[in-house]
């Protein structure tokens, strides 16, 4: 009886250590012949975003008061723009030269561009201005069972969740693909979204593209959790069971 129980436990351990293709393969429901339209969702500005804003005009001298002066800063790079850029305050505003305080939280970069253009025209500063607005401190954090967890900056206005995971080197074989946690903050409200990477059903929803400051967490599977404990692998478990079985047999003699 004891031996049967021992072999039953061993068998169950091996079964638990095995993963099926359904647990590993991404987007198993994708039809290779389908052609899906991509809907780009503009990210809305958040508190602590840093904006780079460039104003241009037919007579460039009229736009100079609204731009960062390159000559005064010396060598210009992304870090310089981040230091000199427009930080969105806790009130959701930026302070722009001559125009004063402008509310930007909850608006897209295109909406802020149009807002500044209209303000420049209405106040008579520039007749036909061109305004470019970019977020220059966008970042996403990827944690858990990925090859290179960390915080990653990106320059594009939109990157997909797949790209963000790619920055972190993809999920390890021990990452749970059916329950990836996305933590997102919008207008001071934190939301938690669970995504199944073995299906593509969420591609058309609001979570295909990440937003600045998103956090992606990949949880470990059962075998990985076991490895982090006292019984760190199946070999250790089998050793303990074998020792226990030996003790039981000796006591019965």
C-alpha positions in Angstrom: 0.0 0.0 0.0 2.8 2.4 0.9 4.7 1.7 -2.3 1.5 2.3 -4.4 1.0 5.6 -2.6 4.7 6.5 -3.2 4.5 5.9 -6.9 1.2 7.7 -7.1 2.8 10.8 -5.6 5.7 10.6 -8.0 3.4 10.3 -11.0 1.3 13.3 -9.9 4.5 15.4 -9.6 5.6 14.5 -13.1 2.1 15.4 -14.4 2.2 18.8 -12.6 5.6 19.5 -14.1 4.4 19.1 -17.6 3.0 22.0 -19.6 0.6 21.6 -22.5 0.8 23.5 -25.8 -2.4 25.3 -24.8 -0.5 26.9 -21.9 2.5 28.0 -23.9 1.5 29.1 -27.5 0.4 32.7 -28.0 -2.8 33.7 -29.8 -4.0 30.2 -30.7 -7.3 31.5 -32.2 -5.6 33.7 -34.9 -6.8 32.9 -38.4 -3.8 33.2 -40.8 -6.0 34.3 -43.6 -7.8 37.1 -41.7 -7.0 40.8 -42.3 -8.0 42.9 -39.3 -8.1 46.7 -39.4 -6.0 48.4 -36.7 -7.6 51.1 -34.6 -5.0 53.5 -33.2 -6.1 55.0 -29.9 -4.5 58.3 -29.0 -3.0 58.3 -25.5 -4.3 61.0 -23.2 -1.9 63.2 -21.3 -1.4 62.4 -17.6 0.1 64.2 -14.6 4.0 64.1 -14.7 4.1 63.7 -18.5 6.9 65.8 -20.0 6.0 67.5 -23.3 8.2 68.8 -26.0 6.4 71.6 -27.9 7.8 73.2 -31.0 6.1 76.2 -32.6 6.9 77.1 -36.2 5.8 80.0 -38.4 6.4 81.5 -41.8 8.5 84.2 -40.1 10.4 82.0 -37.6 11.4 85.0 -35.4 7.8 85.4 -34.4 7.8 81.8 -33.1 11.2 81.9 -31.3 9.7 83.2 -27.9 7.6 80.0 -27.7 10.5 77.6 -28.3 13.4 76.3 -26.2 16.5 78.3 -27.2 19.1 75.8 -28.6 21.9 78.3 -28.5 21.5 78.9 -24.7 21.5 75.2 -23.9 24.5 74.1 -25.9 24.3 70.4 -26.9 20.7 69.3 -27.3 19.6 65.8 -26.7 16.6 63.9 -25.4 17.7 64.4 -21.8 18.0 68.1 -22.3 14.5 68.3 -23.7 13.2 66.3 -20.7 14.8 68.8 -18.3 13.7 71.8 -20.3 10.3 70.3 -21.4 6.9 71.2 -20.1 6.0 69.1 -17.0 2.3 68.4 -16.5 1.6 69.6 -13.0 -0.5 68.0 -10.3 -3.3 70.4 -11.4 -3.1 68.9 -14.9 -1.6 72.0 -16.5 1.5 73.3 -18.2 2.8 76.9 -18.1 3.6 78.0 -21.7 5.4 81.2 -22.6 3.1 84.2 -23.0 0.0 82.0 -23.1 0.3 81.2 -19.4 -1.3 78.1 -17.8 -2.9 75.6 -20.1 -5.0 72.6 -19.0 -3.8 69.5 -20.9 -4.6 66.4 -18.8 -7.1 64.1 -20.5 -6.3 65.6 -23.9 -4.3 63.9 -26.7 -1.2 65.5 -28.2 -3.2 66.4 -31.3 -5.8 68.2 -29.1 -3.1 70.2 -27.3 -1.6 71.1 -30.7 -4.9 72.5 -31.9 -5.5 74.3 -28.6 -2.2 76.1 -28.7 -2.6 77.0 -32.4 -6.0 78.6 -31.7 -4.6 80.5 -28.7 -1.7 81.8 -30.7 -4.1 83.0 -33.4 -6.7 84.4 -31.1 -4.2 86.5 -29.1 -2.5 87.8 -32.3 0.9 86.3 -31.6 1.3 84.3 -34.9 -1.0 84.4 -37.9 -0.6 80.8 -39.2 1.4 78.8 -36.6 2.4 75.2 -36.8 2.6 73.4 -33.5 4.1 69.9 -32.7 3.5 68.3 -29.3 5.3 65.1 -28.2 5.4 63.1 -24.9 9.1 62.6 -24.3 9.1 60.6 -21.1 6.8 57.7 -22.0 7.7 54.5 -20.1 6.3 51.1 -19.3 7.3 48.7 -16.6 7.4 44.9 -17.1 7.8 42.7 -14.1 7.8 39.0 -13.2 8.5 36.0 -15.4 10.2 37.8 -18.3 13.8 37.6 -19.4 14.7 41.2 -18.5 12.3 42.8 -16.1 12.5 46.6 -15.8 11.2 50.0 -16.8 11.5 50.8 -20.5 11.2 54.2 -22.2 9.8 54.5 -25.7 9.6 57.4 -28.2 6.7 56.3 -30.3 3.3 57.7 -29.5 1.8 54.2 -29.6 3.3 50.8 -28.8 1.5 47.6 -28.4 1.5 45.4 -25.3 3.4 42.8 -27.4 6.1 45.4 -28.1 6.4 46.2 -24.4 6.8 42.6 -23.5 9.4 42.3 -26.4 11.4 45.1 -24.8 11.6 42.8 -21.7 12.9 39.9 -23.8 9.5 38.0 -23.9 8.0 35.7 -21.2 10.1 32.9 -19.9 8.8 29.4 -20.3 7.6 29.6 -16.7 5.4 32.7 -17.3 1.7 32.2 -17.0 0.4 33.4 -20.4 -3.3 33.0 -19.6 -3.3 35.6 -16.8 -1.0 38.6 -17.5 -1.9 41.5 -15.2 -2.0 45.1 -16.6 -2.1 47.9 -14.1 -3.2 51.2 -15.5 -3.8 54.7 -14.0 -6.3 57.0 -15.7 -7.3 60.3 -14.1 -6.2 59.3 -10.7 -8.0 55.9 -10.8 -6.0 52.7 -10.8 -7.4 49.8 -12.7 -6.4 46.1 -12.9 -6.9 44.2 -16.1 -6.2 40.4 -16.6 -5.3 39.5 -20.2 -5.0 36.0 -21.8 -2.1 36.0 -24.2 -3.2 32.6 -25.6 -6.1 34.3 -27.3 -6.3 37.4 -29.6 -9.8 38.5 -28.4 -8.4 41.5 -26.6 -6.7 42.9 -29.7 -9.7 45.0 -30.6 -10.1 46.5 -27.1 -8.5 49.4 -25.3 -5.6 47.2 -24.0 -3.8 46.3 -27.2 -1.8 49.5 -26.9 0.0 50.4 -23.7 -0.3 53.8 -22.1 2.6 55.7 -20.5 3.3 54.5 -17.0 1.5 51.1 -17.5 2.7 48.2 -15.4 2.7 44.7 -16.8 3.1 41.8 -14.4 3.7 38.2 -15.6 3.0 35.7 -12.8 5.0 32.4 -12.4 3.5 29.0 -13.0 3.3 26.2 -10.5 6.7 24.6 -11.2 8.4 28.0 -10.9 6.7 28.7 -7.6 7.9 25.3 -6.3 11.4 26.2 -7.3 11.3 29.2 -5.1 10.4 27.3 -2.0 12.3 24.9 0.3 11.7 22.0 -2.0 13.3 23.7 -5.0 12.8 21.0 -7.6 11.3 17.6 -8.3 14.6 16.0 -7.4 14.5 17.4 -3.9 10.8 16.3 -3.5 11.6 12.8 -4.7 14.6 12.7 -2.3 12.4 13.7 0.7 9.7 11.2 -0.3 12.3 8.4 -0.7 13.8 9.2 2.7 10.4 9.2 4.3 9.5 5.9 2.6 12.7 4.4 3.9 12.0 5.5 7.5 8.5 4.0 7.3 9.7 0.7 6.0 12.4 0.5 8.7 9.9 1.3 11.4 7.6 -1.5 10.2 10.3 -4.1 10.5 
